[in-house]
Amino acid sequence: MTRSRALTVALGLLGGLLALAAVNRTWVTERVAGLPDAAATQVSGDSAAPSVPALALVALAAVVVLGTAGRAGRYIAAALLVVAGVGIPAAVLQARGDAAGPVSAWAWVTAAAGVPLLVAGVAAFALAGRWPRPTRRYERTGGPAEPPSRADRSADRSADRSAPESDAWASLSRGEDPT
């Protein structure tokens, strides 16, 4: 993995994990008027801005795609990172406008999590064309195998019935498919 790709993935992970961690905290504490001892209601971030956890999970999935996909997949992942990087702070600001009480620092931490996501998305757009393609190490080479004929299948079935069980295990050990 190139250095720029690793940095982009790290920024995306930082933003996504930070947003997920901060959205579960208490964002707003509202006092109920008219009650003695000023009873308070606490509202968590996922209740105040329900789109934030979804956007954070989308961002984390996009980070995985950045690390593993080809060029087209990286551009799609970059677009998702930009959407999450803009959407998370927008959702926090909307929740701030809807809140009746003061907003805690956790809301602003969640909004700040959009910055590394946005930077990662823009960097991925700019650099995705320069990153090397994923390795083809585990892909099959050659064309598709021809299906066995009916005679071959019946011969294989009769041979399988007569072969001892240890031969099947030995063929597995050699890397052959005994079926």
Long-range contacts (C-beta under 8 A, 24 or more apart in sequence): 1-67, 2-130, 2-131, 2-132, 4-123, 4-127, 4-130, 4-131, 5-66, 5-67, 5-127, 5-131, 7-123, 8-66, 8-120, 8-123, 8-124, 8-127, 9-63, 9-66, 9-67, 9-120, 11-116, 11-117, 11-119, 11-120, 11-123, 12-59, 12-60, 12-62, 12-63, 12-66, 12-81, 12-116, 12-117, 12-120, 12-121, 13-60, 13-63, 14-113, 14-116, 15-59, 15-84, 15-85, 15-113, 15-114, 15-115, 15-116, 15-117, 15-120, 16-56, 16-57, 16-59, 16-60, 16-63, 16-84, 16-113, 16-117, 17-56, 17-60, 18-109, 18-110, 18-112, 18-113, 18-116, 19-52, 19-53, 19-55, 19-56, 19-59, 19-88, 19-110, 19-113, 19-114, 19-117, 20-53, 20-56, 20-57, 20-60, 22-106, 22-107, 22-109, 22-110, 22-113, 23-49, 23-52, 23-53, 23-56, 23-110, 25-104, 25-106, 26-104, 26-106, 27-95, 27-99, 27-103, 27-104, 27-106, 27-107, 27-110, 28-95, 28-99, 28-100, 28-101, 28-102, 28-103, 28-104, 28-107, 29-101, 29-102, 29-104, 30-99, 30-100, 30-101, 31-101, 43-99, 45-92, 45-95, 45-106, 45-107, 45-110, 48-95, 48-98, 48-99, 48-107, 49-91, 49-92, 49-94, 49-95, 49-110, 51-87, 51-91, 52-88, 52-91, 52-92, 52-110, 55-83, 55-84, 55-87, 55-88, 55-91, 56-84, 56-88, 56-113, 58-83, 58-84, 59-84, 59-85, 59-117, 62-121, 63-120, 66-120, 66-124, 66-128, 68-134, 69-134, 70-133, 70-134, 71-128, 71-129, 71-131, 71-133, 74-124, 74-128, 74-131, 75-124, 75-125, 75-128, 77-124, 78-121, 78-122, 78-124, 78-125, 78-128, 79-121, 79-125, 80-121, 81-117, 81-118, 81-120, 81-121, 81-124, 82-117, 82-118, 82-121, 82-122, 82-125, 83-121, 84-114, 84-117, 84-121, 85-114, 85-115, 85-116, 85-117, 85-118, 85-119, 85-120, 85-121, 86-114, 86-118, 87-114, 88-113, 88-114, 88-117, 89-114, 89-115
